[in-house]
């Protein structure tokens, strides 16, 4: 979920394979990206946002300017949607299924949860901050180079460089 404006919230709808816009003033929900018809697909690049076919959208993030990013779990991609042109492109294809997107304190870097870790998107690739590139139910605390998480559900930067990550499989 992300705020597009003070009265507009974007929400991923995995069941209907889309991103919906909720208007706080009217209480109405309408499609923002994709048709919201439940049909899964994988056409992303160069399409107008209403013609995108998504498959398990898991996270959405608005950059406060003109870009909306959507993590597409089933196709291992993160879409970039330009709100001024209504065009989409693939920002990143990962080897691990992307989940939630967000920003840290004073940061332009997009942070992301994956099936097996938490990282930052830098220069077109994911740099792991916590976790490793292999899935594991390993130790969930300690040195970040050896910490392993599985299915992190949420994250927040509590001070510059200090993150709290909710790890579902390790119940921490």
Backbone as JSON, one array per atom type, in Angstrom:
{
  "sequence": "XXXXXXXXXXXXXXXXXXXXXXXXXXXXXXXXXXXXXXXXXXXXXXXXXXXXXXXXXXXXXXXXXXXXXXXXXXXXXXXXXXXXXXXXXXXXXXXXXXXXXXXXXXXXXXXXXXXXXXXXXXXXXXXXXXXXXXXXXXXXXXXXXXXXXXXXXXXXXXXXXXXXXXXXXXXX",
  "N": [[0.85, -1.16, 0.0], [0.49, 2.24, -0.72], [0.59, 5.84, -0.6], [-0.77, 7.84, -3.04], [-1.61, 10.4, -3.19], [-2.8, 12.83, -0.76], [-5.46, 11.96, -0.55], [-5.66, 9.62, -2.0], [-5.07, 6.22, -2.17], [-2.95, 3.57, -3.11], [-3.34, 0.13, -3.66], [-2.25, -3.2, -3.73], [-3.84, -5.89, -5.38], [-3.9, -9.03, -5.18], [-5.59, -11.2, -5.79], [-7.29, -10.25, -7.85], [-5.37, -9.56, -9.64], [-4.09, -6.96, -9.98], [-3.43, -3.42, -9.45], [-5.13, -1.34, -7.31], [-6.88, 1.76, -6.86], [-7.8, 3.57, -4.08], [-10.1, 5.94, -3.15], [-10.14, 8.21, -0.67], [-11.91, 10.3, -0.19], [-14.32, 9.73, -1.56], [-14.72, 7.07, -1.01], [-14.56, 5.12, -2.89], [-13.32, 2.41, -4.91], [-11.12, 1.83, -7.58], [-9.7, 0.52, -10.65], [-6.19, 0.95, -10.97], [-3.82, 0.08, -12.19], [-3.73, -2.38, -14.58], [-6.45, -4.63, -15.41], [-8.0, -5.6, -13.3], [-9.45, -8.0, -13.34], [-8.98, -10.54, -12.56], [-7.55, -12.17, -14.23], [-4.54, -13.68, -14.71], [-1.34, -12.68, -15.91], [1.59, -11.85, -17.9], [2.49, -9.62, -19.3], [4.3, -6.76, -19.49], [6.16, -4.67, -20.28], [6.3, -1.54, -21.88], [3.58, -1.1, -22.09], [0.43, 0.56, -21.81], [-0.84, 1.51, -18.64], [-3.37, 0.42, -18.1], [-3.45, -1.77, -19.73], [-1.66, -3.61, -18.81], [-0.75, -6.89, -17.85], [-0.82, -8.56, -14.96], [0.7, -10.82, -12.55], [0.23, -11.95, -9.57], [0.65, -9.39, -8.0], [2.45, -7.92, -5.42], [3.52, -5.8, -3.9], [3.51, -2.21, -3.7], [4.73, 1.03, -4.51], [4.96, 4.51, -4.38], [6.91, 7.1, -5.7], [6.64, 9.75, -5.03], [6.9, 11.59, -6.99], [6.7, 10.97, -10.06], [6.69, 8.26, -10.56], [5.47, 4.95, -10.09], [6.05, 1.96, -8.47], [5.8, -1.55, -8.8], [5.87, -4.67, -7.3], [6.03, -7.79, -8.78], [5.23, -10.82, -7.96], [5.03, -13.52, -9.08], [6.32, -13.4, -11.55], [8.85, -12.54, -10.98], [9.58, -9.85, -11.14], [9.99, -6.24, -11.03], [8.0, -3.63, -11.67], [8.05, -0.45, -13.28], [6.05, 2.3, -13.38], [5.21, 5.05, -15.19], [3.54, 7.8, -14.22], [2.91, 10.09, -15.62], [2.94, 9.49, -18.32], [1.57, 7.14, -18.46], [2.84, 4.76, -19.08], [4.49, 1.58, -18.84], [7.39, -0.18, -17.63], [9.94, -2.66, -17.17], [11.64, -2.48, -14.25], [13.41, -4.09, -12.87], [14.47, -7.48, -12.98], [14.47, -10.21, -10.92], [16.19, -12.98, -9.32], [14.9, -14.07, -7.28], [11.68, -14.13, -5.79], [10.1, -11.03, -5.67], [8.68, -8.99, -3.04], [7.55, -6.79, -0.9], [7.87, -3.23, -1.24], [9.7, -0.25, -0.43], [10.86, 2.81, 1.15], [13.74, 3.95, 2.95], [14.87, 6.01, 5.73], [15.53, 9.33, 4.74], [16.23, 8.64, 2.03], [16.73, 7.77, -1.38], [16.83, 5.31, -2.33], [15.3, 2.31, -3.3], [13.98, -0.03, -1.19], [13.57, -3.54, -0.59], [11.69, -6.5, 0.11], [12.36, -9.95, -0.2], [11.77, -13.43, -0.96], [13.71, -14.54, 0.65], [15.19, -12.63, 2.02], [16.25, -9.23, 2.64], [16.75, -6.26, 0.97], [18.39, -3.73, -1.08], [17.67, -1.88, -3.99], [20.01, -1.15, -6.25], [21.69, 0.42, -8.86], [20.41, -1.16, -10.85], [20.33, -3.75, -9.8], [19.81, -6.11, -7.09], [21.04, -5.54, -3.92], [21.92, -7.3, -1.18], [20.97, -6.61, 2.13], [20.18, -7.77, 4.5], [20.12, -11.23, 4.92], [20.58, -13.86, 2.49], [21.41, -15.01, -0.83], [20.35, -17.5, -1.02], [17.61, -19.54, -0.05], [16.74, -20.14, 3.31], [16.2, -21.35, 6.62], [17.86, -20.27, 8.54], [19.89, -18.79, 11.19], [18.41, -15.97, 12.77], [19.32, -13.65, 13.84], [22.12, -11.49, 14.52], [25.33, -11.0, 12.94], [24.97, -9.3, 9.91], [25.96, -10.42, 7.59], [25.75, -13.14, 7.87], [23.2, -13.58, 8.69], [20.06, -15.03, 8.13], [16.95, -14.83, 6.61], [13.53, -15.71, 6.08], [10.81, -15.23, 4.09], [10.29, -12.4, 4.78], [8.05, -10.03, 6.09], [7.58, -7.32, 6.62], [9.18, -4.08, 6.99], [11.17, -1.52, 8.55], [13.07, 1.43, 8.83], [14.61, 2.37, 11.67], [16.49, 4.08, 12.68], [19.13, 5.94, 11.11], [20.47, 3.63, 9.04], [19.82, 1.49, 10.68], [17.74, -1.21, 10.75], [14.55, -2.76, 11.19], [13.22, -5.85, 10.62], [10.48, -7.83, 9.94], [10.24, -11.23, 10.21], [8.65, -13.87, 8.91], [8.89, -16.77, 8.79], [10.81, -17.38, 10.75], [9.59, -16.34, 12.91], [10.2, -13.81, 14.07]],
  "CA": [[0.0, 0.0, 0.0], [1.22, 3.49, -0.77], [-0.26, 7.01, -0.84], [-0.51, 8.56, -4.29], [-1.88, 11.78, -2.78], [-3.42, 12.75, 0.56], [-6.76, 11.29, -0.55], [-5.64, 8.47, -2.89], [-4.21, 5.14, -1.71], [-2.81, 2.46, -4.05], [-3.33, -1.15, -2.96], [-2.15, -4.35, -4.63], [-4.93, -6.86, -5.26], [-3.33, -10.26, -5.75], [-6.67, -12.03, -6.32], [-7.78, -9.71, -9.12], [-4.18, -9.35, -10.49], [-4.01, -5.55, -10.36], [-3.27, -2.39, -8.42], [-6.35, -0.53, -7.25], [-6.81, 3.08, -6.24], [-8.89, 3.83, -3.15], [-10.29, 7.36, -2.94], [-10.61, 8.43, 0.7], [-13.03, 11.25, -0.18], [-15.56, 9.12, -2.05], [-14.83, 5.69, -0.55], [-14.63, 4.24, -4.06], [-12.14, 1.69, -5.37], [-11.11, 1.69, -9.04], [-8.42, 0.01, -11.14], [-5.12, 1.91, -11.27], [-2.97, -0.59, -13.17], [-4.29, -3.66, -15.02], [-7.91, -4.61, -15.55], [-8.67, -6.09, -12.08], [-10.43, -9.0, -13.76], [-8.59, -11.85, -12.06], [-6.77, -12.91, -15.23], [-3.09, -13.54, -14.51], [-0.57, -12.57, -17.15], [2.97, -11.4, -17.68], [2.89, -8.57, -20.23], [4.63, -5.61, -18.67], [6.96, -3.61, -20.87], [5.81, -0.68, -22.94], [2.13, -1.08, -22.16], [-0.29, 1.52, -21.0], [-1.07, 0.84, -17.36], [-4.61, -0.35, -18.1], [-3.25, -2.96, -20.55], [-0.7, -4.49, -18.17], [-1.27, -8.15, -17.31], [0.0, -8.87, -13.78], [0.56, -12.14, -11.95], [0.55, -11.85, -8.15], [1.25, -8.15, -7.51], [2.61, -8.06, -3.96], [3.86, -4.55, -3.24], [3.42, -1.01, -4.53], [5.43, 2.17, -3.92], [4.95, 5.74, -5.16], [8.13, 7.83, -5.37], [6.33, 11.13, -4.69], [7.11, 12.43, -8.15], [5.91, 10.49, -11.19], [6.83, 6.81, -10.74], [4.89, 3.95, -9.2], [6.75, 0.68, -8.63], [4.98, -2.68, -8.38], [6.58, -5.95, -7.3], [5.22, -8.86, -9.35], [5.78, -12.0, -7.31], [5.1, -14.73, -9.91], [7.23, -13.26, -12.69], [10.15, -12.11, -10.48], [9.88, -8.53, -11.7], [9.52, -5.01, -10.43], [7.58, -2.73, -12.74], [8.07, 0.99, -13.09], [4.95, 2.9, -14.12], [5.31, 6.5, -15.27], [2.17, 8.31, -14.09], [2.66, 11.18, -16.56], [2.72, 8.93, -19.66], [0.82, 5.88, -18.31], [3.61, 3.67, -19.68], [5.18, 0.72, -17.89], [8.61, -0.85, -18.05], [10.5, -3.51, -16.12], [12.77, -1.86, -13.57], [14.35, -5.11, -12.43], [14.07, -8.87, -12.89], [15.3, -10.81, -9.88], [16.2, -14.45, -9.3], [14.08, -14.4, -6.13], [10.39, -13.44, -5.91], [10.01, -9.79, -4.9], [7.47, -8.81, -2.26], [7.21, -5.42, -0.54], [8.78, -2.15, -1.64], [9.6, 0.91, 0.45], [12.03, 3.68, 1.31], [14.26, 4.17, 4.29], [14.98, 7.41, 6.12], [16.38, 10.18, 3.91], [16.82, 7.78, 1.01], [16.11, 7.6, -2.68], [17.02, 3.91, -2.68], [14.13, 1.46, -3.07], [14.27, -1.23, -0.42], [12.68, -4.61, -1.03], [11.76, -7.82, 0.74], [12.33, -11.07, -1.12], [11.45, -14.65, -0.21], [14.79, -14.97, 1.52], [16.04, -11.57, 2.53], [15.88, -7.82, 2.59], [17.84, -5.63, 0.26], [18.22, -2.43, -1.71], [17.86, -1.88, -5.43], [21.05, -0.19, -6.62], [22.29, 0.23, -10.18], [19.75, -2.2, -11.6], [20.38, -5.07, -9.19], [19.49, -6.14, -5.67], [22.16, -5.72, -2.99], [21.34, -7.79, 0.06], [21.33, -5.97, 3.38], [20.01, -8.87, 5.45], [19.76, -12.43, 4.2], [21.51, -14.32, 1.48], [20.72, -15.32, -2.07], [19.76, -18.83, -0.93], [16.58, -19.63, 0.97], [17.14, -20.92, 4.47], [15.64, -20.98, 7.91], [19.02, -20.14, 9.4], [19.76, -17.9, 12.33], [17.69, -14.75, 12.41], [19.93, -12.48, 14.47], [23.58, -11.51, 14.47], [26.03, -10.31, 11.86], [24.09, -9.35, 8.73], [26.51, -11.25, 6.51], [25.36, -14.54, 8.08], [21.8, -13.64, 9.06], [19.19, -15.52, 7.08], [15.54, -14.65, 6.88], [12.69, -16.36, 5.08], [9.52, -14.58, 3.97], [10.1, -11.17, 5.56], [6.74, -9.45, 5.81], [7.55, -5.86, 6.77], [10.45, -3.51, 7.4], [11.2, -0.1, 8.84], [14.36, 1.94, 9.28], [14.32, 3.07, 12.93], [17.45, 5.18, 12.67], [19.92, 5.84, 9.9], [21.25, 2.4, 8.91], [19.33, 0.43, 11.56], [16.48, -1.69, 10.22], [13.82, -3.83, 11.84], [12.58, -6.64, 9.58], [9.63, -8.9, 10.46], [10.57, -12.47, 9.5], [7.55, -14.78, 9.18], [9.27, -18.17, 9.04], [11.54, -17.48, 12.0], [8.75, -15.74, 13.96], [10.95, -12.74, 14.75]],
  "C": [[0.9, 1.23, 0.0], [0.24, 4.63, -1.03], [0.17, 7.69, -2.13], [-0.7, 10.06, -4.08], [-2.53, 11.7, -1.41], [-4.77, 12.02, 0.59], [-6.81, 10.06, -1.47], [-4.61, 7.45, -2.4], [-4.16, 4.08, -2.81], [-2.63, 1.18, -3.25], [-3.16, -2.26, -3.99], [-3.29, -5.31, -4.33], [-4.46, -8.13, -5.96], [-4.41, -11.13, -6.38], [-7.18, -11.57, -7.67], [-6.64, -9.31, -10.05], [-4.04, -7.9, -10.95], [-3.57, -4.69, -9.18], [-4.52, -1.53, -8.48], [-6.08, 0.78, -6.53], [-8.04, 3.26, -5.36], [-8.94, 5.32, -2.89], [-10.89, 7.57, -1.56], [-11.8, 9.39, 0.78], [-14.35, 10.59, -0.55], [-15.79, 7.71, -1.51], [-14.87, 4.68, -1.68], [-13.28, 3.64, -4.4], [-12.24, 1.56, -6.89], [-9.76, 1.16, -9.48], [-7.44, 1.15, -11.39], [-4.21, 1.33, -12.35], [-3.49, -2.01, -13.36], [-5.81, -3.61, -14.9], [-8.68, -5.0, -14.29], [-9.76, -7.1, -12.4], [-10.07, -10.41, -13.31], [-7.77, -12.67, -13.02], [-5.29, -12.63, -15.04], [-2.4, -13.47, -15.86], [0.81, -12.07, -16.85], [3.41, -10.37, -18.71], [3.08, -7.28, -19.45], [5.18, -4.44, -19.47], [6.23, -2.86, -21.96], [4.3, -0.59, -23.05], [1.58, 0.09, -21.36], [-0.72, 0.79, -19.74], [-2.36, 0.04, -17.32], [-4.49, -1.65, -18.89], [-2.22, -3.92, -19.96], [-1.41, -5.76, -17.72], [-0.33, -8.57, -16.19], [-0.25, -10.3, -13.31], [1.12, -12.07, -10.53], [1.28, -10.54, -7.78], [1.28, -8.17, -5.99], [2.87, -6.73, -3.25], [3.78, -3.39, -4.22], [4.06, 0.15, -3.78], [5.35, 3.34, -4.88], [6.15, 6.56, -4.73], [7.9, 9.3, -5.02], [6.48, 12.08, -5.85], [6.24, 11.96, -9.31], [5.97, 8.98, -11.39], [6.12, 6.02, -9.66], [5.6, 2.65, -9.51], [5.86, -0.41, -8.08], [5.84, -3.93, -8.42], [5.61, -7.03, -7.77], [5.85, -10.18, -8.93], [6.01, -13.17, -8.28], [6.09, -14.62, -11.05], [8.58, -12.65, -12.29], [10.55, -10.72, -10.97], [9.4, -7.4, -10.81], [9.24, -4.06, -11.58], [7.76, -1.28, -12.31], [6.95, 1.55, -13.97], [5.1, 4.41, -14.05], [3.9, 7.07, -15.26], [1.88, 9.47, -15.04], [2.38, 10.66, -17.97], [1.86, 7.68, -19.64], [1.53, 4.71, -18.98], [4.34, 2.89, -18.6], [6.45, 0.16, -18.5], [9.08, -1.71, -16.89], [11.71, -2.8, -15.54], [13.85, -2.89, -13.28], [13.7, -6.48, -12.52], [15.03, -9.52, -11.91], [15.3, -12.33, -10.02], [15.36, -14.97, -8.13], [12.78, -13.58, -6.23], [10.33, -12.18, -5.04], [8.67, -9.66, -4.19], [7.19, -7.33, -2.04], [8.28, -4.45, -0.98], [8.63, -1.0, -0.65], [10.89, 1.7, 0.46], [12.48, 3.68, 2.75], [14.28, 5.65, 4.6], [15.92, 8.14, 5.17], [17.02, 9.42, 2.76], [16.02, 7.81, -0.28], [16.17, 6.14, -3.11], [15.74, 3.14, -2.37], [14.6, 0.23, -2.32], [13.2, -2.27, -0.72], [12.82, -5.83, -0.13], [11.64, -8.85, -0.37], [11.96, -12.3, -0.31], [12.47, -14.92, 0.88], [15.64, -13.85, 2.07], [15.43, -10.2, 2.38], [17.04, -7.1, 1.93], [17.47, -4.27, -0.29], [18.46, -2.58, -3.2], [18.84, -0.76, -5.75], [21.6, -0.55, -7.98], [21.71, -0.97, -10.92], [19.85, -3.6, -11.04], [20.05, -4.96, -7.71], [20.76, -6.4, -4.88], [21.55, -6.13, -1.66], [21.88, -7.0, 1.26], [21.26, -7.01, 4.49], [19.58, -10.07, 4.63], [20.82, -12.77, 3.17], [20.73, -14.65, 0.23], [20.12, -16.71, -2.07], [18.74, -18.89, 0.18], [17.03, -20.54, 2.11], [16.36, -20.47, 5.68], [16.77, -20.87, 8.93], [18.81, -19.15, 10.52], [19.2, -16.55, 11.91], [18.24, -13.51, 13.11], [21.43, -12.6, 14.34], [24.12, -10.7, 13.32], [25.19, -10.42, 10.58], [24.65, -10.19, 7.6], [26.13, -12.72, 6.67], [23.9, -14.68, 8.49], [20.99, -14.15, 7.88], [17.75, -15.35, 7.51], [14.75, -15.37, 5.8], [11.3, -15.78, 5.17], [9.38, -13.38, 4.9], [8.82, -10.46, 5.12], [6.68, -7.94, 5.88], [8.93, -5.38, 7.17], [10.3, -2.03, 7.68], [12.61, 0.28, 9.27], [14.1, 2.79, 10.52], [15.3, 4.18, 13.22], [18.34, 4.95, 11.48], [20.8, 4.59, 9.91], [20.82, 1.27, 9.82], [17.92, 0.06, 11.14], [15.88, -2.74, 11.14], [13.04, -4.53, 10.73], [11.76, -7.75, 10.24], [9.81, -10.14, 9.59], [9.53, -13.54, 9.86], [8.01, -16.19, 9.56], [10.02, -18.36, 10.34], [10.8, -16.87, 13.17], [9.49, -14.69, 14.77], [10.73, -11.42, 14.05]]
}
